[in-house]
Structure formats: C-alpha cells, structure tokens
Amino acid sequence: MSKDKAAAQTSQERKVALHILQLLEKGDLKPCDRLPAERKLAEEVGVSRAHVRGAIQRLEIYGIVRTYPQSGTVLADQTLSVLKNQIHNILEIDGFDFYSLVQVRVLLETEAIRLCALNRDEADIADIRATLDEFIASMNTPLRDEKDLAFHLCIARASHNPVIASLLLSITPDVLKYYRSLGACKVEPSSVAAEHEEMLSCIVRSDPDAAQQCIRNHFKAIASFSEDYRDNRIPRTRI
C-alpha cells in the first residue's frame, strides 16, 4: 500500500470515528447503545463499508466498542465523557507520523525492559516465554507482526509500571498499521527470534543494562527505516 493510499484509508476511517463522536455529543448515542448497522453508517458518513469496518476494528482495539456475533457492535459501558475523550484521543493519534511513533516506542520499551529485568517474577517470565514461543510458531505467517508486538507488550506489562504498559498499548495499533502498509519488518524472522531470546535471557538473569542494550540493538533497523521513510529515501516499490 502506498503512502497516499494509506493516508486516504486513515482519513476515511477518521470520518467514521468523528461521526460516532458527533452522535454521542448530540445524544443520539449513549454508553452501551448499539451502533447503527455497518451499511447505515457507511451511507451516513459517505464512505465504504470497508472503511466502517476498519474504524470499528480500531475502536474495538481501544475498548470503546465491542462486537458480538449476530448482535452487532455496542458501545462500552463507560461514562459518556470517557467515551468522548477516548475517541478524541484516537483522532489525535491518527495524526502521528511513523518516525515519531518509532521514537516513542523505543523510549518506552527501553525503560520497560530495564524495569522488567528488575521487577519480573517467575509468572512474568513464564508469560514472556509463552508469547515468544507463539511468535516463533508464527514467524512465517501473516500473524508475525501481531505476535512480535505481543511479545514486547508482555515485557512492558512485566515491568510492573502500568503507565508505561498503557502508553505502549495505546500506540501499538498505529505502529502495526504502519508496519503492514510499509512492509517495515524486513529483518529475517530467525534473526528477530534470536534477538528476542537474548532479551528474555537478560530478563531471566535480572541484568537491566544488558537488556537495554539488547533492545537498542533490536530497534536499530526499524529506527533507520523510519528515518528513511520520514526523509522520503524509501523507493515507492518498497511500500
């Protein structure tokens, strides 16, 4: 997917989120209400049903809605102000560029793995091991990126700093969107798996300095890629 096409898709999905926000502000929707049908939303906003689905998937990732088989999509059981603020936040996040997202991800994860190495317990290690095994099993499948990010999020949770974990979770959908549209993960899967294994080894040894160095090395390729993308040095055939 080209930059222009990805931007156009994001723009249409933003329109859907904005429309839902306007329905909340006018009182036409309330917490726990069912959203209008996909077809109706598409007509009201003037976008395709695919864009409606993309917007709803995004809202679901953030816990704003839940989709039930045969029952449709329902707003979360939150206060009206919380729902409106969450959608406002998503609309702001959609304006973030890939380079800035990668910078923030590196900062958060460098501190997260340091704290994880210091604070982890045996249950945390078991959880990280399990997510790493899932990534290894999915290395050559379309789920590779999701399983990769799940491993990193598991480390963030094991830092026992819920703010870091929450901030990282909030940018994960946007990072994943860019990874998919740009084909950003070009590193050989086996090399990524080896780097993940080394991170886990540092965590098991409770070695925060080594853990931080491992993750800095791990992020060198994507940091360089994001700089090239920012400076338009990536050929269109790459994206």
C-alpha positions in Angstrom: 0.0 0.0 0.0 1.4 3.4 -1.0 1.7 6.4 1.4 -1.1 8.2 -0.4 -3.5 5.2 -0.3 -2.7 4.5 3.4 -3.4 8.2 4.2 -6.7 8.1 2.3 -7.8 5.0 4.2 -6.9 6.6 7.5 -8.8 9.7 6.5 -12.0 7.8 5.7 -11.8 5.8 9.0 -11.3 9.1 10.9 -14.6 10.3 9.4 -16.4 7.3 10.8 -14.9 7.8 14.3 -15.8 11.5 14.1 -19.3 10.7 13.1 -19.7 8.4 16.1 -18.3 11.1 18.4 -20.9 13.6 17.0 -23.7 11.1 17.7 -22.5 10.9 21.3 -22.3 14.6 21.6 -25.8 15.1 20.2 -27.2 12.5 22.5 -28.2 10.1 19.6 -25.9 7.5 21.1 -25.2 6.7 24.7 -22.9 4.2 26.6 -24.0 0.6 26.0 -26.0 1.6 22.9 -25.7 -0.5 19.7 -24.1 1.3 16.8 -26.1 1.8 13.6 -25.6 -1.0 11.1 -22.5 -1.0 9.0 -24.4 -0.2 5.9 -26.3 2.7 7.6 -23.0 4.2 9.0 -21.4 4.0 5.5 -24.3 5.9 4.0 -24.4 8.5 6.7 -20.7 9.2 6.5 -20.3 8.7 2.8 -17.6 6.1 2.9 -17.3 2.4 2.0 -18.4 -0.4 4.3 -14.7 -1.5 4.4 -13.8 1.9 5.9 -16.6 1.5 8.5 -15.2 -1.9 9.4 -11.7 -0.5 9.7 -12.9 2.2 12.0 -14.9 -0.2 14.2 -11.9 -2.5 14.5 -9.8 0.4 15.6 -12.4 1.5 18.2 -12.6 -2.1 19.4 -8.8 -2.3 20.0 -9.1 0.7 22.3 -12.0 -0.8 24.2 -14.5 1.8 23.0 -16.8 -0.7 21.4 -17.3 -4.5 21.4 -18.6 -6.5 18.5 -20.8 -9.5 19.3 -21.6 -12.2 16.7 -25.2 -11.9 15.5 -25.7 -8.9 17.8 -23.8 -6.1 16.2 -21.4 -3.5 17.7 -22.1 -2.0 21.1 -20.5 1.0 22.9 -18.6 0.2 26.0 -20.1 0.5 29.5 -18.2 3.7 30.3 -19.3 7.2 31.1 -20.2 9.5 28.2 -17.3 11.8 29.0 -14.8 8.9 29.0 -16.1 7.6 25.6 -15.9 11.0 24.0 -12.4 11.6 25.4 -11.2 8.2 24.1 -12.4 9.0 20.6 -10.8 12.4 20.8 -7.5 10.8 21.7 -7.8 8.4 18.7 -8.4 11.2 16.3 -5.3 12.9 17.7 -3.2 9.8 17.5 -4.2 9.3 13.8 -2.1 12.4 13.0 1.1 10.9 14.4 3.8 10.1 11.8 5.7 6.8 11.7 9.0 8.3 12.7 7.6 9.8 15.9 5.8 6.6 16.8 9.0 4.6 16.4 10.9 7.2 18.6 8.3 6.9 21.3 8.2 3.1 21.1 12.0 2.9 21.5 11.9 5.2 24.5 9.1 3.3 26.2 10.4 -0.1 25.5 14.0 0.7 26.6 12.7 1.7 30.0 10.1 -1.1 30.1 12.7 -3.8 29.6 15.0 -2.3 32.3 12.2 -2.3 34.8 11.2 -5.8 33.7 14.6 -7.1 34.4 14.5 -5.6 37.8 10.9 -6.3 38.8 9.9 -9.5 37.0 8.7 -12.6 38.8 8.5 -16.3 37.8 5.0 -15.8 36.4 6.1 -12.9 34.3 9.0 -15.0 32.9 6.5 -17.8 32.0 4.2 -15.3 30.2 7.1 -13.8 28.2 8.3 -17.3 27.3 4.8 -18.2 26.1 4.5 -15.1 23.9 7.9 -15.7 22.5 7.0 -19.3 21.6 3.9 -18.0 19.9 5.9 -15.6 17.9 8.4 -18.3 16.8 5.5 -20.5 15.8 4.0 -17.7 13.7 7.3 -16.3 12.2 6.4 -17.3 8.6 2.7 -16.5 8.8 0.6 -13.3 8.4 0.4 -13.1 12.2 4.1 -12.4 12.6 3.8 -8.7 13.3 1.0 -9.1 15.8 2.8 -11.9 17.7 6.0 -9.8 17.7 4.2 -6.8 19.3 2.5 -9.2 21.8 5.9 -10.3 23.0 7.0 -6.6 23.5 3.8 -5.8 25.3 4.2 -8.7 27.6 7.6 -7.3 28.6 6.0 -3.9 29.2 3.4 -5.5 31.5 6.1 -7.3 33.4 7.8 -4.0 34.1 5.1 -3.6 36.7 4.7 0.1 35.6 1.1 0.3 34.3 1.6 3.7 32.8 4.4 2.5 30.5 2.4 -0.5 29.5 -0.7 1.6 28.9 1.2 4.1 26.8 2.8 1.4 24.7 -0.6 -0.3 24.2 -2.1 3.0 23.0 0.4 3.4 20.1 0.5 -0.3 19.2 -2.4 -0.2 16.7 -0.8 2.7 14.8 2.6 1.0 14.8 1.1 -2.2 13.5 -0.8 -0.2 10.8 2.4 1.3 9.5 4.3 -2.0 9.7 1.7 -3.6 7.5 1.3 -0.7 5.0 5.0 -0.1 4.6 6.3 -3.7 4.9 8.6 -2.3 7.6 9.7 -5.6 9.1 12.3 -6.8 6.6 14.6 -8.5 9.1 15.0 -12.2 8.7 12.5 -13.9 11.2 15.1 -16.2 12.6 17.3 -13.2 13.5 14.4 -11.5 15.2 13.7 -14.7 17.2 17.3 -14.9 18.3 17.2 -11.2 19.5 14.0 -11.9 21.4 15.7 -15.0 23.0 18.6 -12.8 24.1 16.2 -10.2 25.6 14.5 -12.9 27.6 17.8 -14.3 28.7 18.8 -10.8 30.1 15.4 -10.6 31.9 15.9 -14.0 33.4 19.4 -13.0 34.6 18.0 -9.8 36.1 20.5 -7.8 34.0 18.9 -4.4 33.2 21.9 -2.9 31.5 22.3 -5.8 29.1 18.6 -6.0 28.5 18.5 -2.3 27.5 21.5 -2.8 25.1 19.7 -5.8 23.5 16.6 -3.8 22.8 18.5 -0.8 21.4 20.3 -3.2 19.0 17.0 -4.8 18.2 15.4 -1.4 17.2 18.3 -0.2 15.0 16.8 -1.5 11.8 13.3 -0.1 12.3 14.7 3.2 13.6 16.8 3.5 10.4 13.8 2.5 8.3 11.6 5.2 9.9 14.2 7.9 9.3 14.4 6.9 5.6 10.6 7.0 5.4 10.5 10.4 7.0 13.1 11.8 4.6 11.5 10.1 1.6 14.5 7.9 0.9 12.4 4.7 0.6 11.5 3.8 -3.1 7.8 3.5 -3.8 8.3 -0.1 -4.7 9.2 -0.8 -1.0 5.8 0.4 0.1 
